[in-house]
């Protein structure tokens, strides 16, 4: 259940991020007996939305379900949707999704080559890592999250939590700044409530921040600290690997008392990319800029003469592990593009096969 809906008067959509651009999209649809609403949580095929009448339990209309077809066309937390309210029942029917300003997506877990939208209409992505040892801090994982964040259209910010458990936070900050040029990095402690003012600067009225990171890095604890109350459940940290128990089980939009909106997400065990190769430019600006100085435009940065990237590694200006990460993500995105195109071809083939079968049945049907 959305924890702050009752703290706000029905109709104050601006606090949830409603603005003139969304208003224009809504008016263009000209849907009678409807109201705009924002999706504040989802659970399988049911959604909680907030509109002028307050919080409603909503389901997708039959027509929309038929037209959606694929999961990526269903509402996600943070979406603005068109709802037909059933006020007396505190329910609603979702008729359409308004155009998304941004969306954070990943490849669906498993063998399917499909997009899974984690959250929508986000202004800032907080990529949270822990400084308490173990697997909570991982530069390669941060690079993956950055690639997804740049692809989303939101602004990435790196948050290093649990600074109170780290003796040398400065070295961690420098390591992150080296792989994330131009990205803001903040060291904070949810437990000690230090460094939180820097995060509050992003959480102004109507602005939405999504918290992303592995289980145990303290996303829910940070949200609790920003809320000033214990709304989100947190788990104990394991002594063996410093990983907290998985506590957040669904994505949820939460309105902060002082303004701003946060979206808590479950820890991702699989950070599978859903992006284009161009999204690597934001994450690997240093390598992209060096590559422009290579003698050959198609340089693979192996043993080619005049390779500026290899020269930077030899001079100690570029970590070879970073180049390896760049290659790995580049290959992964190329494979994803191939699989997506192959999936589209298969979908079109099956669709026209069904059409041909229907035409054949109609021809053989006696009239």
C-alpha positions as CSV (number, residue, x, y, z in Angstrom):
1,X,0.0,0.0,0.0
2,X,1.3,3.5,-0.9
3,X,2.3,4.9,2.4
4,X,1.8,8.6,1.9
5,X,-1.4,8.9,-0.2
6,X,-3.6,9.7,2.8
7,X,-1.2,12.5,3.9
8,X,-2.2,14.6,0.8
9,X,-5.4,16.1,-0.3
10,X,-7.0,14.4,-3.3
11,X,-6.3,16.4,-6.5
12,X,-2.8,17.6,-5.8
13,X,-1.3,15.9,-8.8
14,X,1.5,18.5,-9.1
15,X,3.1,16.9,-6.0
16,X,3.3,13.7,-8.0
17,X,5.0,15.3,-11.0
18,X,2.0,16.3,-13.1
19,X,2.8,19.3,-15.4
20,X,1.6,21.1,-18.5
21,X,3.3,18.5,-20.9
22,X,1.4,15.6,-19.4
23,X,-1.7,17.7,-19.4
24,X,-1.4,18.3,-23.2
25,X,-1.0,14.6,-23.9
26,X,-4.0,13.8,-21.7
27,X,-6.2,16.4,-23.4
28,X,-5.2,15.2,-26.8
29,X,-6.7,11.7,-26.1
30,X,-10.1,13.3,-25.4
31,X,-11.2,10.2,-23.3
32,X,-14.7,10.9,-21.8
33,X,-15.3,10.1,-18.1
34,X,-11.6,9.7,-17.3
35,X,-9.0,11.3,-15.1
36,X,-5.2,11.2,-15.2
37,X,-3.5,9.1,-12.5
38,X,0.0,8.0,-11.6
39,X,0.9,4.4,-11.0
40,X,2.3,4.1,-7.5
41,X,2.8,0.4,-7.3
42,X,2.2,-2.8,-9.3
43,X,1.7,-6.4,-8.4
44,X,1.3,-8.8,-11.4
45,X,-1.9,-7.5,-13.2
46,X,-3.1,-5.1,-10.5
47,X,-2.0,-1.6,-9.9
48,X,-2.4,1.1,-7.3
49,X,-2.8,4.6,-8.9
50,X,-3.2,8.1,-7.4
51,X,-5.7,10.6,-9.0
52,X,-7.9,13.5,-8.1
53,X,-10.1,11.1,-6.0
54,X,-7.1,9.7,-4.1
55,X,-5.8,6.2,-4.3
56,X,-7.5,3.6,-6.4
57,X,-7.0,-0.1,-7.1
58,X,-6.9,-0.4,-10.9
59,X,-6.7,-3.0,-13.6
60,X,-6.0,-2.7,-17.3
61,X,-9.1,-2.6,-19.6
62,X,-9.8,-5.5,-21.8
63,X,-9.2,-3.4,-25.0
64,X,-5.9,-2.2,-23.7
65,X,-4.8,-5.7,-22.7
66,X,-5.7,-7.0,-26.2
67,X,-3.8,-4.2,-27.9
68,X,-0.8,-4.3,-25.6
69,X,0.3,-7.8,-26.5
70,X,3.8,-7.6,-25.1
71,X,4.6,-6.8,-21.4
72,X,6.5,-3.7,-22.3
73,X,3.3,-2.0,-23.3
74,X,1.7,-2.4,-19.8
75,X,1.9,0.3,-17.2
76,X,5.0,0.5,-14.9
77,X,5.5,2.3,-11.6
78,X,5.8,6.0,-12.4
79,X,3.7,5.9,-15.5
80,X,0.9,8.5,-16.0
81,X,-2.2,6.7,-17.2
82,X,-5.7,7.5,-18.2
83,X,-8.2,6.0,-15.8
84,X,-11.9,5.5,-15.7
85,X,-12.6,5.9,-11.9
86,X,-15.1,3.8,-10.0
87,X,-15.1,6.1,-7.1
88,X,-17.7,4.3,-4.9
89,X,-15.7,1.2,-5.1
90,X,-12.2,2.9,-4.8
91,X,-11.3,1.2,-8.0
92,X,-10.4,2.2,-11.6
93,X,-9.9,0.9,-15.1
94,X,-6.7,1.9,-16.9
95,X,-7.5,2.9,-20.5
96,X,-4.2,4.2,-21.8
97,X,-0.6,5.2,-20.9
98,X,0.5,8.7,-21.5
99,X,3.8,9.2,-23.4
100,X,6.8,8.5,-21.2
101,X,9.3,11.2,-20.5
102,X,11.9,8.6,-19.5
103,X,12.0,4.9,-18.7
104,X,14.4,2.6,-16.9
105,X,14.5,-0.8,-18.7
106,X,16.4,-4.0,-18.6
107,X,16.2,-7.2,-20.5
108,X,13.6,-9.5,-19.0
109,X,15.2,-12.2,-16.9
110,X,15.5,-15.6,-18.6
111,X,15.8,-16.5,-22.3
112,X,13.2,-14.1,-23.6
113,X,14.5,-11.2,-25.6
114,X,12.0,-8.7,-24.2
115,X,12.1,-5.3,-22.5
116,X,11.1,-5.1,-18.9
117,X,10.3,-1.6,-17.8
118,X,11.4,-1.1,-14.2
119,X,10.0,2.4,-13.7
120,X,9.0,5.4,-15.8
121,X,9.1,9.2,-15.8
122,X,12.2,9.4,-13.7
123,X,14.3,12.6,-13.4
124,X,17.3,11.1,-11.5
125,X,18.6,7.6,-11.0
126,X,20.4,7.0,-7.7
127,X,22.8,4.1,-8.3
128,X,23.5,2.8,-4.8
129,X,26.5,0.8,-3.7
130,X,27.7,-0.1,-0.2
131,X,31.0,0.7,1.5
132,X,30.8,-2.1,4.0
133,X,32.9,-4.6,2.2
134,X,32.0,-7.8,0.4
135,X,30.1,-7.6,-2.9
136,X,28.3,-4.3,-2.1
137,X,30.8,-2.3,-4.0
138,X,31.6,-3.3,-7.6
139,X,33.0,-1.0,-10.3
140,X,32.0,-3.2,-13.1
141,X,28.4,-3.4,-11.8
142,X,28.3,0.4,-11.5
143,X,29.3,0.6,-15.2
144,X,26.4,-1.7,-16.1
145,X,23.9,0.5,-14.1
146,X,25.3,3.6,-15.7
147,X,24.7,2.3,-19.2
148,X,21.1,1.5,-18.3
149,X,20.7,4.9,-16.7
150,X,22.0,6.8,-19.7
151,X,19.7,4.7,-21.9
152,X,16.7,5.7,-19.7
153,X,16.9,9.4,-20.4
154,X,17.2,10.2,-16.6
155,X,20.3,11.7,-15.0
156,X,22.5,9.1,-13.1
157,X,23.9,9.9,-9.7
158,X,26.1,7.5,-7.8
159,X,25.4,7.1,-4.0
160,X,28.0,5.3,-1.8
161,X,26.1,4.3,1.3
162,X,27.5,3.0,4.7
163,X,30.4,5.5,4.7
164,X,30.4,5.1,8.5
165,X,31.7,1.5,8.0
166,X,34.5,2.5,5.7
167,X,37.9,3.8,6.9
168,X,39.0,5.2,3.5
169,X,35.9,6.4,1.6
170,X,38.1,8.8,-0.4
171,X,39.8,6.0,-2.3
172,X,36.4,4.5,-3.2
173,X,35.1,7.9,-4.4
174,X,38.2,8.4,-6.6
175,X,37.8,4.9,-8.1
176,X,34.2,5.7,-9.0
177,X,35.0,9.2,-10.3
178,X,37.6,7.5,-12.6
179,X,34.9,5.3,-14.3
180,X,32.1,7.9,-14.2
181,X,33.4,11.2,-15.5
182,X,30.9,14.0,-15.1
183,X,28.6,12.0,-12.8
184,X,28.0,13.3,-9.3
185,X,29.2,10.9,-6.5
186,X,27.9,11.2,-2.9
187,X,29.2,9.3,0.1
188,X,26.4,9.0,2.7
189,X,25.3,7.0,5.7
190,X,21.6,6.0,6.1
191,X,22.3,4.7,9.6
192,X,24.1,7.9,10.8
193,X,22.0,10.1,8.6
194,X,25.0,11.9,7.2
195,X,25.4,13.3,3.7
196,X,21.6,13.2,3.1
197,X,21.3,16.9,2.4
198,X,23.1,16.3,-0.9
199,X,20.5,13.8,-1.9
200,X,17.6,16.0,-0.8
201,X,18.8,18.6,-3.4
202,X,17.5,16.2,-6.1
203,X,14.2,15.6,-4.4
204,X,12.4,18.9,-5.0
205,X,8.6,19.1,-5.5
206,X,7.4,17.0,-8.4
207,X,10.8,15.4,-9.2
208,X,11.1,11.7,-9.2
209,X,14.2,9.7,-8.2
210,X,14.6,5.9,-8.6
211,X,16.8,4.0,-6.3
212,X,18.7,1.1,-8.0
213,X,21.3,-1.3,-6.7
214,X,21.9,-4.8,-5.4
215,X,20.2,-6.3,-2.3
216,X,21.9,-5.2,0.9
217,X,23.3,-1.8,-0.3
218,X,20.8,0.1,1.8
219,X,18.3,1.5,-0.7
220,X,15.3,1.1,1.7
221,X,17.3,2.3,4.7
222,X,18.1,5.5,2.7
223,X,14.5,6.1,1.9
224,X,13.6,5.6,5.5
225,X,16.2,8.2,6.5
226,X,14.8,10.6,3.9
227,X,11.3,10.0,5.1
228,X,12.2,10.4,8.7
229,X,10.2,7.3,9.6
230,X,10.5,3.5,9.2
231,X,8.2,2.9,6.3
232,X,10.3,0.5,4.2
233,X,11.4,-2.9,5.7
234,X,15.1,-3.5,6.0
235,X,17.0,-6.7,6.6
236,X,20.0,-7.7,8.6
237,X,23.4,-7.9,6.9
238,X,25.0,-11.3,6.6
239,X,28.4,-11.6,8.3
240,X,29.9,-13.8,5.6
241,X,29.4,-11.6,2.5
242,X,28.1,-8.3,3.9
243,X,24.9,-8.7,1.9
244,X,21.6,-7.8,3.4
245,X,18.5,-9.9,3.1
246,X,16.3,-9.2,0.1
247,X,13.6,-7.0,1.7
248,X,11.9,-4.9,-1.0
249,X,9.7,-7.2,-3.0
250,X,8.0,-4.8,-5.4
251,X,8.5,-1.5,-7.0
252,X,6.7,1.3,-5.2
253,X,6.4,5.1,-5.6
254,X,6.7,7.1,-2.3
255,X,6.0,10.8,-1.8
256,X,8.4,12.5,0.6
257,X,6.9,14.9,3.2
258,X,9.3,17.7,2.2
259,X,8.6,17.3,-1.5
260,X,10.0,15.0,-4.2
261,X,9.1,11.4,-5.1
262,X,11.2,8.2,-4.7
263,X,10.8,4.8,-6.3
264,X,12.1,1.9,-4.4
265,X,13.0,-1.2,-6.4
266,X,13.9,-4.8,-5.4
267,X,17.6,-5.6,-5.5
268,X,18.5,-6.9,-9.0
269,X,20.4,-10.2,-9.0
270,X,20.6,-10.0,-12.8
271,X,21.5,-6.6,-14.3
272,X,20.8,-7.5,-18.0
273,X,21.2,-4.6,-20.4
274,X,18.5,-3.2,-22.5
275,X,20.2,-0.4,-24.4
276,X,21.9,0.6,-27.6
277,X,25.7,0.8,-28.3
278,X,25.3,4.6,-28.3
279,X,24.5,4.4,-24.6
280,X,28.0,3.2,-23.9
281,X,29.3,6.7,-24.8
282,X,27.9,8.2,-21.6
283,X,29.5,5.4,-19.5
284,X,32.8,5.1,-21.3
285,X,33.5,8.7,-22.4
286,X,37.2,8.3,-21.7
287,X,37.6,5.3,-24.0
288,X,35.4,6.8,-26.7
289,X,37.5,10.0,-26.7
290,X,40.7,8.0,-26.8
291,X,39.4,5.9,-29.7
292,X,38.9,9.0,-31.8
293,X,42.7,9.5,-31.7
294,X,43.4,5.9,-33.0
295,X,45.1,5.7,-36.4
296,X,42.4,3.5,-37.8
297,X,38.7,4.2,-37.4
298,X,37.9,0.5,-37.0
299,X,40.6,-0.1,-34.4
300,X,39.8,-3.0,-32.1
301,X,42.3,-1.8,-29.5
302,X,44.3,-5.0,-29.6
303,X,47.7,-4.9,-31.3
304,X,47.0,-2.3,-34.0
305,X,49.7,0.3,-34.6
306,X,48.7,3.8,-33.6
307,X,46.1,2.7,-31.0
308,X,45.6,5.5,-28.5
309,X,43.6,3.3,-26.2
310,X,46.5,0.7,-25.8
311,X,48.9,3.6,-25.5
312,X,46.9,5.0,-22.5
313,X,47.0,1.5,-20.9
314,X,50.7,1.2,-21.3
315,X,51.2,4.7,-19.8
316,X,49.1,3.8,-16.8
317,X,46.3,6.3,-17.7
318,X,43.7,3.7,-18.4
319,X,42.8,0.6,-16.3
320,X,42.9,-2.5,-18.6
321,X,39.9,-3.9,-16.6
322,X,37.9,-0.9,-17.8
323,X,38.7,-1.7,-21.5
324,X,37.7,-5.3,-20.9
325,X,34.4,-4.2,-19.3
326,X,33.8,-1.9,-22.3
327,X,34.3,-4.8,-24.7
328,X,32.1,-7.1,-22.7
329,X,29.2,-4.7,-22.6
330,X,29.7,-3.8,-26.3
331,X,29.5,-7.5,-27.3
332,X,26.5,-8.0,-25.0
333,X,24.6,-5.1,-26.7
334,X,25.5,-6.3,-30.2
335,X,24.2,-9.8,-29.3
336,X,21.1,-8.2,-27.7
337,X,20.4,-6.3,-31.0
338,X,20.8,-9.5,-33.0
339,X,18.4,-11.4,-30.7
340,X,15.9,-8.5,-30.7
341,X,15.9,-8.4,-34.5
342,X,15.6,-12.2,-34.7
343,X,12.7,-12.1,-32.3
344,X,11.0,-9.4,-34.4
345,X,11.4,-11.5,-37.5
346,X,10.0,-14.5,-35.8
347,X,7.0,-12.5,-34.5
348,X,6.2,-11.1,-38.0
349,X,6.6,-14.6,-39.5
350,X,4.1,-16.1,-37.0
351,X,1.7,-13.2,-37.5
352,X,1.6,-13.5,-41.2
353,X,1.3,-17.3,-40.9
354,X,-1.8,-16.8,-38.8
355,X,-3.2,-14.3,-41.4
356,X,-2.5,-16.8,-44.3
357,X,-4.3,-19.6,-42.3
358,X,-7.3,-17.3,-41.7
359,X,-7.5,-16.3,-45.4
360,X,-7.3,-20.0,-46.4
361,X,-10.1,-20.9,-44.0
362,X,-12.3,-18.1,-45.4
363,X,-11.8,-19.2,-48.9
364,X,-12.7,-22.8,-48.1
365,X,-15.8,-21.8,-46.1
366,X,-19.1,-22.4,-47.9
367,X,-21.4,-19.4,-48.3
